[in-house]
Amino acid sequence: MASSKLRAAQEEQDDDTQVDMSPMIDMVFLLLIFFIVNATLIIVEMDKRVQVPIARYSEKQNDKMGRIVINVYSDEHAGEGRFRMADGKEVFADDDDMVDFIKKQKEEWTKKQQKARLHLRADGKVHFTYVRRAIRAAAAAGINEVIFVSLWSRNN
């Protein structure tokens, strides 16, 4: 007899015991919005005028954190300046200007607790003398890791 009363009570409560999923969905969307807003997007800028050399065994660098981009232009595009920042518009007046820029960028990456590295985008037609100047400027600024940009093929 007690079991029939229990069954009857459970049958009556069956409609009311469903789980309401709307608060769960709201929480998921709030978390999604929180992570999107707090995510940091790192983009390494590239100037299309720099035709980097082809290196068959080059590897793609996936870690974009800590990169300080310097473009080294060939004689075709070096009219305004051979060494430029990532956007390709701002020209370094001289090597000391480049060292100061690299030092400032290094300090910013250090504040973010990231190791700063020189991301060197040199045109394939540039003589190594100019590449060496950029490397020496980075060394003077305290950067000892250089990433030489190259492509596996021209189609990349």
Secondary structure, DSSP 8 states (H G I E B T S, - for coil): -HHHHHHHHHHHHTTTT----HHHHHHHHHHHHHHHHH---------TT----B-TT-------TTEEEEEE--TTT-SS-SEE-TTS-SB-SSHHHHHHHHHHHHHHHHHTT---EEEEEE-TTS-HHHHHHHHHHHHHTT---EEE--BSSTT-
